[in-house]
Amino acid sequence: METEDIYRQLADHLSALGMGYPPSEALEELLRANFSPVEAEVALAMPTRVIPLQPVAIDEIMGTVSLSRAELEGILQGLSQRGLLFSGKTEDGEKGYALHQVGFSFPQTFFWKGEDTPHARNMAGLVAKYFNRKVTREAYASETKAFRYIPVDRAIEPEIQAVYPYHMMESVIEQATLFAVCHCSCRMIACLRGRGCEHPMEVCMKFDEVAQYVIDRKLGREITRQEAHDIIKQTEEAGLVHFVDNATRDIKHNCNCCGCACWNVGSFKRRKIPRDILMATYFIRETDEDECTGCGECVGACQIDAIRMDGDFPTVDKDWCIGCGVCVDKCPTGAARLKLRSDRIGHLPTPNFRELHERILMERGLG
């Protein structure tokens, strides 16, 4: 097989994942920079119609490659060690491997360590080139959204917390059993390209099997449950936006985003892609006119510039508001409040991670 053909084939193969990579010359360039031809051949042998983070045993990959088991195992282990494949336990408890899917490690793994190396700088340029507005929109545009925003805990009224506890980061952390933290790949890319911001960097958290993967490969560091809670407090003090998988249980990771660099919040701030194309949002900001003093604190707090002062009163652009609660947390009088979006009532996160991605596979005709 011609060398260039194998990278084109691999790009097409990766596009067939549930959270697939839209094929392009920029994707092929990214693949050439990371996979040798024989490694690309191995990646081509791996299944695509699976949910993210679902490893398959080596025997399942063996059938379509002209390699010995020992050679195949060595290549798989090497790719995993370099952050180019996910590895973990299969449902039968065997060691297994899976292709990374969009939003679940590739190409984020290049930046999780927080290293400034020639390879990391090269990857920052290639990733920025590939994930343009068109590719980002296509990658995340399934009917069921893979990710959702979780408001700042203090922004959610107690009665909502009682009925919908999964809309709180505290609940997400309490459900998990293993924790790791990495550097934010979006802010690392921006920093490596000379466009860094002042927001905290080591705040991207992974849970359970993803945490184990990160710890084993030294892509991040293990933390305690209490440290995970502390990171959430740190990010809220910094005015960052929480997002997680769009499920109520088995959540695998949490990002804490800014409008400066992040692929979702930054896109909304610059009005590049409509909010509801990329993310599930369940809340909207409202204002109690009697309580509002017109101080304007909420305007400066908004990561997506969705609030402006109309005279002495803040006006919220409800087509762009993501219901993150950052402005509510900063409001000194309690006038800013979050309400469940009226057009989202009855639209709840899926029960768990597996069902979320089985639904996305079905919607894309891959189930």
C-alpha positions as YAML, in Angstrom:
chain: A
units: angstrom
residues:
- id: 1
  name: MET
  ca: [0.00, 0.00, 0.00]
- id: 2
  name: GLU
  ca: [1.30, 3.48, -0.89]
- id: 3
  name: THR
  ca: [2.38, 5.44, 2.17]
- id: 4
  name: GLU
  ca: [0.11, 8.39, 1.38]
- id: 5
  name: ASP
  ca: [-2.83, 6.06, 0.75]
- id: 6
  name: ILE
  ca: [-2.58, 4.55, 4.23]
- id: 7
  name: TYR
  ca: [-2.93, 7.94, 5.91]
- id: 8
  name: ARG
  ca: [-5.88, 8.80, 3.72]
- id: 9
  name: GLN
  ca: [-7.45, 5.48, 4.63]
- id: 10
  name: LEU
  ca: [-6.76, 6.03, 8.31]
- id: 11
  name: ALA
  ca: [-8.39, 9.48, 8.16]
- id: 12
  name: ASP
  ca: [-11.48, 7.91, 6.57]
- id: 13
  name: HIS
  ca: [-11.41, 5.14, 9.19]
- id: 14
  name: LEU
  ca: [-11.34, 7.63, 12.05]
- id: 15
  name: SER
  ca: [-14.26, 9.51, 10.51]
- id: 16
  name: ALA
  ca: [-16.41, 6.39, 11.00]
- id: 17
  name: LEU
  ca: [-16.16, 6.57, 14.81]
- id: 18
  name: GLY
  ca: [-19.21, 7.67, 16.77]
- id: 19
  name: MET
  ca: [-17.24, 10.73, 17.84]
- id: 20
  name: GLY
  ca: [-15.43, 10.76, 14.52]
- id: 21
  name: TYR
  ca: [-12.75, 12.95, 12.99]
- id: 22
  name: PRO
  ca: [-13.95, 14.69, 9.81]
- id: 23
  name: PRO
  ca: [-11.39, 13.71, 7.14]
- id: 24
  name: SER
  ca: [-9.20, 16.37, 5.57]
- id: 25
  name: GLU
  ca: [-5.66, 16.94, 4.37]
- id: 26
  name: ALA
  ca: [-4.94, 18.60, 7.71]
- id: 27
  name: LEU
  ca: [-5.97, 15.42, 9.54]
- id: 28
  name: GLU
  ca: [-3.72, 13.35, 7.27]
- id: 29
  name: GLU
  ca: [-0.86, 15.71, 8.09]
- id: 30
  name: LEU
  ca: [-1.52, 15.23, 11.81]
- id: 31
  name: LEU
  ca: [-1.58, 11.44, 11.37]
- id: 32
  name: ARG
  ca: [1.66, 11.40, 9.34]
- id: 33
  name: ALA
  ca: [3.38, 13.31, 12.13]
- id: 34
  name: ASN
  ca: [2.46, 10.65, 14.70]
- id: 35
  name: PHE
  ca: [1.94, 7.23, 13.11]
- id: 36
  name: SER
  ca: [4.49, 5.24, 11.13]
- id: 37
  name: PRO
  ca: [2.99, 3.35, 8.16]
- id: 38
  name: VAL
  ca: [2.92, 0.08, 10.14]
- id: 39
  name: GLU
  ca: [1.32, 1.85, 13.12]
- id: 40
  name: ALA
  ca: [-1.29, 3.31, 10.77]
- id: 41
  name: GLU
  ca: [-1.96, -0.22, 9.47]
- id: 42
  name: VAL
  ca: [-2.57, -1.40, 13.04]
- id: 43
  name: ALA
  ca: [-4.92, 1.53, 13.73]
- id: 44
  name: LEU
  ca: [-6.85, 0.62, 10.57]
- id: 45
  name: ALA
  ca: [-7.46, -2.85, 12.01]
- id: 46
  name: MET
  ca: [-9.25, -1.47, 15.07]
- id: 47
  name: PRO
  ca: [-13.06, -1.25, 15.25]
- id: 48
  name: THR
  ca: [-14.88, 2.05, 14.87]
- id: 49
  name: ARG
  ca: [-18.51, 1.23, 15.68]
- id: 50
  name: VAL
  ca: [-17.89, 1.28, 19.41]
- id: 51
  name: ILE
  ca: [-18.45, 3.79, 22.16]
- id: 52
  name: PRO
  ca: [-15.43, 5.84, 23.30]
- id: 53
  name: LEU
  ca: [-13.05, 4.17, 25.77]
- id: 54
  name: GLN
  ca: [-14.28, 0.64, 24.93]
- id: 55
  name: PRO
  ca: [-11.14, -1.49, 24.52]
- id: 56
  name: VAL
  ca: [-11.04, -4.63, 22.39]
- id: 57
  name: ALA
  ca: [-8.72, -7.56, 23.00]
- id: 58
  name: ILE
  ca: [-5.61, -8.11, 20.89]
- id: 59
  name: ASP
  ca: [-7.16, -11.24, 19.32]
- id: 60
  name: GLU
  ca: [-9.89, -9.04, 17.85]
- id: 61
  name: ILE
  ca: [-7.28, -6.90, 16.09]
- id: 62
  name: MET
  ca: [-5.04, -9.77, 14.94]
- id: 63
  name: GLY
  ca: [-7.19, -10.94, 12.06]
- id: 64
  name: THR
  ca: [-6.47, -8.15, 9.58]
- id: 65
  name: VAL
  ca: [-2.78, -7.37, 10.14]
- id: 66
  name: SER
  ca: [0.25, -9.23, 8.79]
- id: 67
  name: LEU
  ca: [2.12, -9.15, 12.10]
- id: 68
  name: SER
  ca: [2.93, -11.69, 14.76]
- id: 69
  name: ARG
  ca: [1.10, -11.37, 18.05]
- id: 70
  name: ALA
  ca: [4.28, -10.17, 19.75]
- id: 71
  name: GLU
  ca: [4.87, -7.52, 17.07]
- id: 72
  name: LEU
  ca: [1.25, -6.36, 17.25]
- id: 73
  name: GLU
  ca: [1.28, -6.19, 21.03]
- id: 74
  name: GLY
  ca: [4.50, -4.15, 20.97]
- id: 75
  name: ILE
  ca: [3.04, -1.63, 18.51]
- id: 76
  name: LEU
  ca: [-0.22, -1.31, 20.45]
- id: 77
  name: GLN
  ca: [1.62, -0.78, 23.70]
- id: 78
  name: GLY
  ca: [3.91, 1.80, 22.09]
- id: 79
  name: LEU
  ca: [0.97, 3.75, 20.63]
- id: 80
  name: SER
  ca: [-0.79, 3.68, 23.96]
- id: 81
  name: GLN
  ca: [2.31, 4.83, 25.81]
- id: 82
  name: ARG
  ca: [2.59, 7.80, 23.44]
- id: 83
  name: GLY
  ca: [-1.06, 8.71, 24.05]
- id: 84
  name: LEU
  ca: [-2.21, 7.70, 20.56]
- id: 85
  name: LEU
  ca: [-4.47, 4.83, 21.65]
- id: 86
  name: PHE
  ca: [-6.58, 4.29, 24.74]
- id: 87
  name: SER
  ca: [-5.85, 1.16, 26.75]
- id: 88
  name: GLY
  ca: [-7.69, -0.52, 29.59]
- id: 89
  name: LYS
  ca: [-9.62, -3.63, 30.51]
- id: 90
  name: THR
  ca: [-12.09, -5.27, 28.13]
- id: 91
  name: GLU
  ca: [-15.48, -6.43, 29.42]
- id: 92
  name: ASP
  ca: [-13.88, -9.86, 29.92]
- id: 93
  name: GLY
  ca: [-11.10, -8.36, 32.03]
- id: 94
  name: GLU
  ca: [-8.40, -8.72, 29.36]
- id: 95
  name: LYS
  ca: [-5.96, -6.01, 28.39]
- id: 96
  name: GLY
  ca: [-7.37, -4.15, 25.42]
- id: 97
  name: TYR
  ca: [-7.00, -1.10, 23.21]
- id: 98
  name: ALA
  ca: [-9.30, 1.43, 21.54]
- id: 99
  name: LEU
  ca: [-8.99, 4.24, 19.03]
- id: 100
  name: HIS
  ca: [-9.26, 7.65, 20.62]
- id: 101
  name: GLN
  ca: [-12.42, 9.53, 19.65]
- id: 102
  name: VAL
  ca: [-13.00, 13.26, 19.31]
- id: 103
  name: GLY
  ca: [-13.05, 14.84, 22.75]
- id: 104
  name: PHE
  ca: [-11.51, 11.80, 24.45]
- id: 105
  name: SER
  ca: [-7.73, 12.14, 24.35]
- id: 106
  name: PHE
  ca: [-6.45, 12.53, 20.76]
- id: 107
  name: PRO
  ca: [-5.07, 15.08, 20.16]
- id: 108
  name: GLN
  ca: [-5.38, 16.37, 23.75]
- id: 109
  name: THR
  ca: [-2.79, 13.90, 25.04]
- id: 110
  name: PHE
  ca: [0.01, 15.93, 23.43]
- id: 111
  name: PHE
  ca: [-0.62, 18.72, 25.93]
- id: 112
  name: TRP
  ca: [-1.82, 17.10, 29.17]
- id: 113
  name: LYS
  ca: [1.70, 16.98, 30.64]
- id: 114
  name: GLY
  ca: [2.08, 20.72, 30.24]
- id: 115
  name: GLU
  ca: [5.40, 20.32, 28.42]
- id: 116
  name: ASP
  ca: [6.90, 22.87, 26.07]
- id: 117
  name: THR
  ca: [8.80, 20.68, 23.58]
- id: 118
  name: PRO
  ca: [9.44, 20.94, 19.83]
- id: 119
  name: HIS
  ca: [6.93, 18.12, 19.25]
- id: 120
  name: ALA
  ca: [4.29, 19.79, 21.42]
- id: 121
  name: ARG
  ca: [4.78, 23.08, 19.56]
- id: 122
  name: ASN
  ca: [4.47, 21.32, 16.21]
- id: 123
  name: MET
  ca: [1.33, 19.52, 17.38]
- id: 124
  name: ALA
  ca: [-0.18, 22.78, 18.63]
- id: 125
  name: GLY
  ca: [0.11, 24.22, 15.13]
- id: 126
  name: LEU
  ca: [-1.24, 21.10, 13.41]
- id: 127
  name: VAL
  ca: [-4.16, 20.73, 15.83]
- id: 128
  name: ALA
  ca: [-5.14, 24.38, 15.41]
- id: 129
  name: LYS
  ca: [-4.94, 23.96, 11.64]
- id: 130
  name: TYR
  ca: [-7.14, 20.85, 11.67]
- id: 131
  name: PHE
  ca: [-9.83, 21.86, 14.18]
- id: 132
  name: ASN
  ca: [-11.13, 24.84, 12.26]
- id: 133
  name: ARG
  ca: [-14.73, 26.03, 12.60]
- id: 134
  name: LYS
  ca: [-16.06, 23.64, 9.93]
- id: 135
  name: VAL
  ca: [-14.38, 20.56, 11.42]
- id: 136
  name: THR
  ca: [-15.38, 21.44, 15.00]
- id: 137
  name: ARG
  ca: [-19.00, 21.94, 13.97]
- id: 138
  name: GLU
  ca: [-19.12, 18.65, 12.08]
- id: 139
  name: ALA
  ca: [-17.39, 16.68, 14.83]
- id: 140
  name: TYR
  ca: [-19.81, 17.73, 17.58]
- id: 141
  name: ALA
  ca: [-23.04, 18.22, 15.64]
- id: 142
  name: SER
  ca: [-24.91, 15.02, 16.56]
- id: 143
  name: GLU
  ca: [-28.51, 15.49, 17.69]
- id: 144
  name: THR
  ca: [-27.60, 14.17, 21.14]
- id: 145
  name: LYS
  ca: [-24.78, 16.33, 22.45]
- id: 146
  name: ALA
  ca: [-21.77, 14.54, 23.90]
- id: 147
  name: PHE
  ca: [-21.09, 17.24, 26.48]
- id: 148
  name: ARG
  ca: [-23.01, 19.58, 28.76]
- id: 149
  name: TYR
  ca: [-22.32, 22.54, 30.99]
- id: 150
  name: ILE
  ca: [-22.67, 22.22, 34.75]
- id: 151
  name: PRO
  ca: [-23.36, 25.48, 36.57]
- id: 152
  name: VAL
  ca: [-21.34, 26.77, 39.48]
- id: 153
  name: ASP
  ca: [-22.82, 25.01, 42.53]
- id: 154
  name: ARG
  ca: [-23.62, 28.25, 44.34]
- id: 155
  name: ALA
  ca: [-25.58, 29.44, 41.31]
- id: 156
  name: ILE
  ca: [-28.18, 26.66, 41.55]
- id: 157
  name: GLU
  ca: [-31.10, 27.20, 43.91]
- id: 158
  name: PRO
  ca: [-31.48, 24.54, 46.63]
- id: 159
  name: GLU
  ca: [-34.78, 23.20, 45.29]
- id: 160
  name: ILE
  ca: [-33.18, 22.57, 41.88]
- id: 161
  name: GLN
  ca: [-30.18, 20.92, 43.55]
- id: 162
  name: ALA
  ca: [-32.52, 18.56, 45.37]
- id: 163
  name: VAL
  ca: [-34.38, 17.48, 42.22]
- id: 164
  name: TYR
  ca: [-31.47, 17.54, 39.79]
- id: 165
  name: PRO
  ca: [-28.31, 16.71, 41.79]
- id: 166
  name: TYR
  ca: [-26.47, 15.67, 38.62]
- id: 167
  name: HIS
  ca: [-26.35, 19.35, 37.65]
- id: 168
  name: MET
  ca: [-23.70, 19.85, 40.37]
- id: 169
  name: MET
  ca: [-19.97, 19.22, 40.18]
- id: 170
  name: GLU
  ca: [-20.08, 18.01, 43.78]
- id: 171
  name: SER
  ca: [-22.25, 15.07, 42.67]
- id: 172
  name: VAL
  ca: [-19.96, 14.27, 39.73]
- id: 173
  name: ILE
  ca: [-16.94, 14.08, 42.03]
- id: 174
  name: GLU
  ca: [-18.72, 12.04, 44.68]
- id: 175
  name: GLN
  ca: [-19.70, 9.40, 42.08]
- id: 176
  name: ALA
  ca: [-16.12, 8.83, 40.90]
- id: 177
  name: THR
  ca: [-13.61, 6.50, 42.57]
- id: 178
  name: LEU
  ca: [-10.28, 7.49, 40.97]
- id: 179
  name: PHE
  ca: [-9.11, 10.98, 40.07]
- id: 180
  name: ALA
  ca: [-6.37, 12.53, 37.94]
- id: 181
  name: VAL
  ca: [-5.63, 16.08, 36.81]
- id: 182
  name: CYS
  ca: [-3.94, 17.25, 33.60]
- id: 183
  name: HIS
  ca: [-3.12, 20.54, 31.98]
- id: 184
  name: CYS
  ca: [-5.88, 22.10, 29.89]
- id: 185
  name: SER
  ca: [-5.08, 21.17, 26.29]
- id: 186
  name: CYS
  ca: [-6.84, 24.24, 24.88]
- id: 187
  name: ARG
  ca: [-4.88, 26.68, 27.01]
- id: 188
  name: MET
  ca: [-1.66, 24.74, 26.41]
- id: 189
  name: ILE
  ca: [-2.18, 24.99, 22.63]
- id: 190
  name: ALA
  ca: [-2.81, 28.72, 22.96]
- id: 191
  name: CYS
  ca: [0.28, 29.12, 25.16]
- id: 192
  name: LEU
  ca: [2.51, 27.15, 22.80]
- id: 193
  name: ARG
  ca: [1.32, 29.37, 19.95]
- id: 194
  name: GLY
  ca: [2.07, 32.56, 21.87]
- id: 195
  name: ARG
  ca: [-1.57, 33.28, 22.76]
- id: 196
  name: GLY
  ca: [-1.71, 32.24, 26.41]
- id: 197
  name: CYS
  ca: [-4.01, 33.70, 29.05]
- id: 198
  name: GLU
  ca: [-3.82, 34.11, 32.83]
- id: 199
  name: HIS
  ca: [-6.30, 31.36, 33.72]
- id: 200
  name: PRO
  ca: [-5.11, 28.31, 35.72]
- id: 201
  name: MET
  ca: [-3.71, 25.54, 33.55]
- id: 202
  name: GLU
  ca: [-3.65, 22.30, 35.56]
- id: 203
  name: VAL
  ca: [-7.43, 21.96, 35.98]
- id: 204
  name: CYS
  ca: [-8.56, 19.29, 33.48]
- id: 205
  name: MET
  ca: [-9.84, 16.34, 35.53]
- id: 206
  name: LYS
  ca: [-10.24, 12.68, 34.55]
- id: 207
  name: PHE
  ca: [-12.22, 10.06, 36.43]
- id: 208
  name: ASP
  ca: [-12.09, 6.29, 36.90]
- id: 209
  name: GLU
  ca: [-10.71, 4.36, 33.88]
- id: 210
  name: VAL
  ca: [-9.60, 7.54, 32.10]
- id: 211
  name: ALA
  ca: [-7.84, 8.62, 35.29]
- id: 212
  name: GLN
  ca: [-6.11, 5.23, 35.40]
- id: 213
  name: TYR
  ca: [-4.96, 5.64, 31.80]
- id: 214
  name: VAL
  ca: [-3.60, 9.11, 32.53]
- id: 215
  name: ILE
  ca: [-1.81, 7.99, 35.68]
- id: 216
  name: ASP
  ca: [-0.30, 4.88, 34.05]
- id: 217
  name: ARG
  ca: [1.10, 6.91, 31.16]
- id: 218
  name: LYS
  ca: [2.22, 9.81, 33.33]
- id: 219
  name: LEU
  ca: [0.11, 12.21, 31.26]
- id: 220
  name: GLY
  ca: [-1.15, 13.78, 34.47]
- id: 221
  name: ARG
  ca: [-1.05, 13.10, 38.18]
- id: 222
  name: GLU
  ca: [-3.30, 11.25, 40.58]
- id: 223
  name: ILE
  ca: [-5.24, 13.42, 43.04]
- id: 224
  name: THR
  ca: [-7.59, 12.74, 45.93]
- id: 225
  name: ARG
  ca: [-11.32, 13.35, 45.99]
- id: 226
  name: GLN
  ca: [-10.72, 16.37, 48.23]
- id: 227
  name: GLU
  ca: [-8.17, 17.76, 45.78]
- id: 228
  name: ALA
  ca: [-10.78, 17.38, 43.01]
- id: 229
  name: HIS
  ca: [-13.22, 19.46, 45.07]
- id: 230
  name: ASP
  ca: [-10.46, 22.01, 45.68]
- id: 231
  name: ILE
  ca: [-9.77, 22.29, 41.93]
- id: 232
  name: ILE
  ca: [-13.44, 23.04, 41.32]
- id: 233
  name: LYS
  ca: [-13.30, 25.82, 43.93]
- id: 234
  name: GLN
  ca: [-10.15, 27.19, 42.29]
- id: 235
  name: THR
  ca: [-11.75, 27.24, 38.84]
- id: 236
  name: GLU
  ca: [-14.90, 28.90, 40.15]
- id: 237
  name: GLU
  ca: [-12.82, 31.61, 41.82]
- id: 238
  name: ALA
  ca: [-11.11, 32.09, 38.43]
- id: 239
  name: GLY
  ca: [-14.49, 32.41, 36.70]
- id: 240
  name: LEU
  ca: [-14.11, 29.29, 34.54]
- id: 241
  name: VAL
  ca: [-16.94, 27.26, 33.04]
- id: 242
  name: HIS
  ca: [-17.48, 23.60, 34.00]
- id: 243
  name: PHE
  ca: [-18.37, 21.01, 31.39]
- id: 244
  name: VAL
  ca: [-18.72, 17.24, 31.56]
- id: 245
  name: ASP
  ca: [-20.13, 14.32, 29.57]
- id: 246
  name: ASN
  ca: [-23.84, 14.72, 28.87]
- id: 247
  name: ALA
  ca: [-24.84, 11.91, 31.23]
- id: 248
  name: THR
  ca: [-26.04, 11.71, 34.81]
- id: 249
  name: ARG
  ca: [-23.62, 8.92, 35.85]
- id: 250
  name: ASP
  ca: [-20.27, 7.39, 34.84]
- id: 251
  name: ILE
  ca: [-18.87, 10.76, 33.82]
- id: 252
  name: LYS
  ca: [-15.32, 10.39, 32.54]
- id: 253
  name: HIS
  ca: [-13.93, 13.89, 32.56]
- id: 254
  name: ASN
  ca: [-14.44, 17.50, 33.49]
- id: 255
  name: CYS
  ca: [-12.97, 20.52, 31.70]
- id: 256
  name: ASN
  ca: [-12.95, 24.04, 33.09]
- id: 257
  name: CYS
  ca: [-13.08, 26.43, 30.18]
- id: 258
  name: CYS
  ca: [-12.40, 30.05, 29.33]
- id: 259
  name: GLY
  ca: [-13.43, 32.21, 26.43]
- id: 260
  name: CYS
  ca: [-9.79, 32.94, 25.63]
- id: 261
  name: ALA
  ca: [-8.77, 29.53, 24.32]
- id: 262
  name: CYS
  ca: [-11.31, 26.74, 24.67]
- id: 263
  name: TRP
  ca: [-12.90, 25.06, 21.66]
- id: 264
  name: ASN
  ca: [-16.47, 25.50, 22.90]
- id: 265
  name: VAL
  ca: [-16.60, 28.60, 25.10]
- id: 266
  name: GLY
  ca: [-14.15, 30.40, 22.83]
- id: 267
  name: SER
  ca: [-16.24, 29.58, 19.76]
- id: 268
  name: PHE
  ca: [-19.32, 31.06, 21.43]
- id: 269
  name: LYS
  ca: [-17.48, 34.15, 22.62]
- id: 270
  name: ARG
  ca: [-16.38, 34.84, 19.05]
- id: 271
  name: ARG
  ca: [-19.87, 33.91, 17.73]
- id: 272
  name: LYS
  ca: [-18.37, 31.32, 15.38]
- id: 273
  name: ILE
  ca: [-20.75, 28.36, 15.98]
- id: 274
  name: PRO
  ca: [-24.25, 28.54, 17.52]
- id: 275
  name: ARG
  ca: [-24.39, 27.34, 21.11]
- id: 276
  name: ASP
  ca: [-26.88, 24.51, 20.60]
- id: 277
  name: ILE
  ca: [-24.86, 23.01, 17.75]
- id: 278
  name: LEU
  ca: [-21.97, 22.08, 20.04]
- id: 279
  name: MET
  ca: [-23.18, 21.70, 23.61]
- id: 280
  name: ALA
  ca: [-26.14, 20.73, 25.76]
- id: 281
  name: THR
  ca: [-27.18, 23.65, 27.98]
- id: 282
  name: TYR
  ca: [-29.93, 23.19, 30.54]
- id: 283
  name: PHE
  ca: [-30.02, 26.59, 32.27]
- id: 284
  name: ILE
  ca: [-30.42, 30.24, 31.34]
- id: 285
  name: ARG
  ca: [-29.59, 33.45, 33.23]
- id: 286
  name: GLU
  ca: [-32.43, 35.67, 34.45]
- id: 287
  name: THR
  ca: [-32.33, 38.89, 36.46]
- id: 288
  name: ASP
  ca: [-34.52, 40.11, 39.33]
- id: 289
  name: GLU
  ca: [-35.02, 43.77, 38.45]
- id: 290
  name: ASP
  ca: [-35.94, 44.71, 42.03]
- id: 291
  name: GLU
  ca: [-32.69, 43.27, 43.40]
- id: 292
  name: CYS
  ca: [-30.34, 44.49, 40.63]
- id: 293
  name: THR
  ca: [-28.29, 47.60, 41.44]
- id: 294
  name: GLY
  ca: [-26.78, 47.91, 37.96]
- id: 295
  name: CYS
  ca: [-23.23, 47.39, 39.22]
- id: 296
  name: GLY
  ca: [-22.17, 45.59, 36.02]
- id: 297
  name: GLU
  ca: [-20.15, 42.88, 37.80]
- id: 298
  name: CYS
  ca: [-21.89, 40.20, 35.72]
- id: 299
  name: VAL
  ca: [-20.81, 41.79, 32.45]
- id: 300
  name: GLY
  ca: [-17.13, 41.37, 33.19]
- id: 301
  name: ALA
  ca: [-17.65, 37.87, 34.59]
- id: 302
  name: CYS
  ca: [-19.27, 36.40, 31.47]
- id: 303
  name: GLN
  ca: [-16.81, 34.22, 29.54]
- id: 304
  name: ILE
  ca: [-18.79, 34.54, 26.30]
- id: 305
  name: ASP
  ca: [-19.73, 38.25, 26.39]
- id: 306
  name: ALA
  ca: [-23.44, 37.43, 26.48]
- id: 307
  name: ILE
  ca: [-24.32, 40.25, 28.90]
- id: 308
  name: ARG
  ca: [-24.32, 43.98, 28.27]
- id: 309
  name: MET
  ca: [-25.55, 46.95, 30.23]
- id: 310
  name: ASP
  ca: [-28.69, 48.54, 28.81]
- id: 311
  name: GLY
  ca: [-28.65, 51.78, 30.75]
- id: 312
  name: ASP
  ca: [-28.49, 50.70, 34.39]
- id: 313
  name: PHE
  ca: [-29.76, 47.18, 33.78]
- id: 314
  name: PRO
  ca: [-27.97, 44.10, 32.42]
- id: 315
  name: THR
  ca: [-29.42, 42.48, 29.31]
- id: 316
  name: VAL
  ca: [-28.70, 38.81, 28.60]
- id: 317
  name: ASP
  ca: [-28.42, 37.48, 25.05]
- id: 318
  name: LYS
  ca: [-30.37, 34.28, 25.58]
- id: 319
  name: ASP
  ca: [-29.36, 32.89, 22.19]
- id: 320
  name: TRP
  ca: [-25.78, 32.67, 23.48]
- id: 321
  name: CYS
  ca: [-26.04, 32.35, 27.27]
- id: 322
  name: ILE
  ca: [-24.73, 28.91, 28.30]
- id: 323
  name: GLY
  ca: [-26.21, 28.86, 31.80]
- id: 324
  name: CYS
  ca: [-22.84, 28.34, 33.46]
- id: 325
  name: GLY
  ca: [-23.69, 30.42, 36.51]
- id: 326
  name: VAL
  ca: [-20.39, 32.30, 36.60]
- id: 327
  name: CYS
  ca: [-22.21, 35.65, 36.52]
- id: 328
  name: VAL
  ca: [-24.62, 34.47, 39.25]
- id: 329
  name: ASP
  ca: [-21.68, 33.56, 41.47]
- id: 330
  name: LYS
  ca: [-20.21, 37.06, 41.04]
- id: 331
  name: CYS
  ca: [-23.49, 38.98, 41.61]
- id: 332
  name: PRO
  ca: [-23.25, 40.86, 44.94]
- id: 333
  name: THR
  ca: [-27.01, 41.22, 45.47]
- id: 334
  name: GLY
  ca: [-28.42, 37.89, 44.32]
- id: 335
  name: ALA
  ca: [-30.27, 39.53, 41.45]
- id: 336
  name: ALA
  ca: [-28.71, 37.21, 38.86]
- id: 337
  name: ARG
  ca: [-30.29, 33.76, 38.91]
- id: 338
  name: LEU
  ca: [-30.30, 30.55, 36.89]
- id: 339
  name: LYS
  ca: [-33.52, 28.97, 35.69]
- id: 340
  name: LEU
  ca: [-34.02, 25.75, 33.77]
- id: 341
  name: ARG
  ca: [-34.41, 26.55, 30.08]
- id: 342
  name: SER
  ca: [-38.10, 26.38, 29.21]
- id: 343
  name: ASP
  ca: [-37.30, 24.81, 25.84]
- id: 344
  name: ARG
  ca: [-35.19, 22.11, 27.54]
- id: 345
  name: ILE
  ca: [-37.74, 20.93, 30.09]
- id: 346
  name: GLY
  ca: [-38.05, 17.17, 29.63]
- id: 347
  name: HIS
  ca: [-34.66, 17.02, 27.87]
- id: 348
  name: LEU
  ca: [-32.45, 15.39, 30.49]
- id: 349
  name: PRO
  ca: [-28.91, 14.05, 30.25]
- id: 350
  name: THR
  ca: [-28.75, 10.37, 29.34]
- id: 351
  name: PRO
  ca: [-28.64, 7.97, 32.32]
- id: 352
  name: ASN
  ca: [-25.01, 6.97, 31.82]
- id: 353
  name: PHE
  ca: [-21.97, 7.27, 29.56]
- id: 354
  name: ARG
  ca: [-22.65, 4.05, 27.62]
- id: 355
  name: GLU
  ca: [-26.23, 4.98, 26.75]
- id: 356
  name: LEU
  ca: [-25.11, 8.46, 25.73]
- id: 357
  name: HIS
  ca: [-22.70, 7.13, 23.14]
- id: 358
  name: GLU
  ca: [-24.88, 4.26, 22.00]
- id: 359
  name: ARG
  ca: [-27.49, 6.93, 21.19]
- id: 360
  name: ILE
  ca: [-24.93, 9.00, 19.25]
- id: 361
  name: LEU
  ca: [-23.88, 5.88, 17.30]
- id: 362
  name: MET
  ca: [-27.51, 5.19, 16.40]
- id: 363
  name: GLU
  ca: [-28.14, 8.79, 15.31]
- id: 364
  name: ARG
  ca: [-25.13, 8.65, 13.02]
- id: 365
  name: GLY
  ca: [-26.22, 5.34, 11.52]
- id: 366
  name: LEU
  ca: [-23.34, 3.46, 13.12]
- id: 367
  name: GLY
  ca: [-25.15, 1.49, 15.82]
...
